[in-house]
Amino acid sequence: MEKKYDLEQRTEAFAAAVIEASRRLPKDPAINELVRQVVRAAGSIGANYIEANESLSKKDLAVRIKICRKEAKECRYWLSLIKPTGENLETQFSALIQESTELMNIFGAILRKVSDSDV
């Protein structure tokens, strides 16, 4: 099942992109707190997906995938609150919001497939 490794790489690349974009933001107490939250959520997506790939049962898999989806949704929320200014940052953050939405949808589809196979 080669696809799982593609998603591991994709979630890792997403977390790295969030970190890189966050470093470009101005230093401000409110922004700093949002950055902490978004970086944690972005990293958690991939970490939980790796755990899902090592799950011991379909139920464990479903729980981990639900967490991945939840973290992707949370990440989208934090990214939307940051609202950076400047065309490059706005474009970059819009792309990150889009990617978090796509990851949410992917994990939702995986969850439906797992649920359909009698968790």
N, C-alpha and C positions, 0 to 999 in steps of 0.2 A: 504494500500500500504506500506508494511513493508520495502521495499528496500530503500526508501528515507532515513530512519534512519541509515541504514548500510552505505550509502554514507556520511551522516553527520559525523558519527564516523570515517570513513576512511579519510575524509578530515581533521578532527581534529587531528587524529593520524599522518597524513603526516606533518601538520604544526608543531606539537610537535617534530617529528623526525628531521625536518629541523633546528629547534631551538637547539636541543640537539647536532646535528652534527656541527652546526656553532660555538657552544661554545668550541669545541675541536680544532678549527683552531688557528694558530698563530696570535698574535696581530700585525697588519700591517695596515697602513692607507688605502691602496688599498683594502685589504681583508675586512677591516671593512666596507667600503662603499658597497662592493658586498654583504656582510652579511646583512646589513640593507635592501638592495633591495630584496634579496631572502626571508628574514623573512616576509617582508610586503606582497610580492606576495603570499607566502605560506598561510599566515593567511587569505588573501583576498579570496582565493578559497572557503574555508569553510564558511566564513561569507556571501559571495554572494550566496552560495548554500542554506544556511538557509533562506535568503531573497527570493530565488526562491520558496522555499517550502511554503512561505506565500504570493506568488504573487496573485494579484487581477484579472489577466486576462492571457490568453495564450500569448498575446504579451509581457506582463511584465515578464512572465516566460521565454520566449525566450530571452529577453534582459539579464536577470540575468544569464541564462545558458551560453550565449555568453561571458559574463564577466568572469564566472568561467573558461571557456575554454581558454580565453585570458590570465588570470592570471596563469593558469597551464603552458601555453606555455612560458610566461615570466619567470616563476620560473625555468623551464628547462634551459632557456638561462642563467640565473644568476648562476645556479648550474654548468653549463658547463664551465663558465668563472673562477670559483674559482679554479678548478684543484688542489686539495690538494695532498700532498705527504705523503707517508707512506701507507702501504698496507691496514690497517684497515680503514683509512679515504678514500682512493681511492675506496674501496669496498662499503663503506657506501654511498659515494656520487654517485657512479654508480647506486646503488639501488634507491636513491632518484630521480635521473634523469629518471630511468625506471618508477618509480611510477608517476612522473609528466607527463610522456608520456601516461601512462595508464589512468590517470585522464583526460587528453586532449581528448583521444579517447572516454571515457565514456561520457563526456559532449558533444562531437560531435554527438554521437549516440542519446543522449537525444534530442539534438537540431533538428536532422533530424526527430525524431519521433514527436516532437511538431510541426515542420513545415509541416509534412505530414498531420497533423490533422487540417489544415487550421487556422494558427495563424491570 
